[in-house]
Amino acid sequence: MAAAALSKVLSRNHYSIVLIESAEIGTIGVGEATIPPIATFNKLLGIDAKELLRETKGTMKLGIEFLNWANQGDSYYHPFGSYGPDSHNVPFHQLWRKAYSKSLAGRLENYSLNAQMAIHKKFLEPQNIPNSPLATINYAFHFDASLYAQYLRGYSERRGVRRVEAKISSATVDGESGNITTLHLDGHPDIQADFFIDCSGFRGLLIEQTLKTGYEDWSKYLPCNSAKAIPSERQTQIASHTQATAHGFGWQWRIPLQHRTGNGLVYSNAFCSDEVAEDILLSNLDTKSLGETRQLRFTSGKRKRSGIKIV
């Protein structure tokens, strides 16, 4: 994504972009659900939505359905887009809360076009019609992250990005400025550059292992640190929303793609064993499982600094 965006906005006459990645380091592709800014990003690149869906086996996403989060059997939708119209500068949701408290209004999703389309497994692109709810339709995508990465790789290379197939073994830091100057690669000549973007995820190969920015641990707020993931067969009628279901331990995602369904259970291994988590996940699949479960570990939080030694 970084290489694609930079190749779009920077002139080839003044900048050269090198993308270093190794096919030996797998992409975590569990079926990815995005939010509307991904559509903004794709528009920046000039990517056609239909082409994107075709190349990534993707589907449209109008929002998220939450099941069993308050009480068993409860459900609600978080749709993208707007609800009903405001009235005399009073936001619609305030009018709805007042009417709902007096049993004069139905569920909130009754007043959302996005929610109604998701409930009925429909989709319509935004329409350029002034003062119409059809103009407020908002959407995102479900797609296969591995295929999205391949698609953006081709996009970047067509725009002059040079891709290097290699693993980074270490980095050299300038003794005076503290800036990274050189990357040393396994089986490939060194790479020197003026600016580096670390996309190595939790490893933080440059930003953490080399520059020691530090990591802010949010485990006391977000205790989940594990996930089980498994694909299953595609849905007979593909949904246009992500589903998030609360269980006794953790919550489960369901992400519909064209060729399969992405499923997973997020939990804390301090309260639930990996074996129990797998049992919960496998017993709550909507379609037949494909392959074995994958185990994921993570620590909720963020880097203490997103940029360091850049000037």
Order of alpha helices (4+ residues) and beta strands (2+ residues): alpha-beta-beta-alpha-alpha-beta-beta-beta-alpha-alpha-beta-alpha-beta-beta-beta-beta-beta-beta-beta-beta-beta-alpha-beta-beta
